[in-house]
Amino acid sequence: MKHKTQRQLENRAVWYLTDKCDRYQCQGLGTELLKRLLQVGRDEHLTLINAEILTENSAMQRVCEKLGFRIYPTAETSVVRAEMIT
């Protein structure tokens, strides 16, 4: 599993990108990871949390929306941006 987290203090945002192995799909791992990242962001008093998600990854987009993110298109058609203002 690849996992990358980058904290940008200058604009108080957290960016993350995650790719899950197929055997962990549909078990709530993405939801739990995102919930924990959101809690860390809140604990750190971040004002913006966002993620770049492949357009084809509709399941992760739904998870993000369920947790309060808004989904926006990007200049790159294969990627959407999920954004939450905390």
Secondary structure, 3 states (H helix, E strand, C coil): CEEEEEEECCCCEEEEEEECCHHHCCCCHHHHHHHHHHHHHHHCCCCEEEEEEECCCHHHHHHHHHCCCEEEECCCCCEEEEEEEC
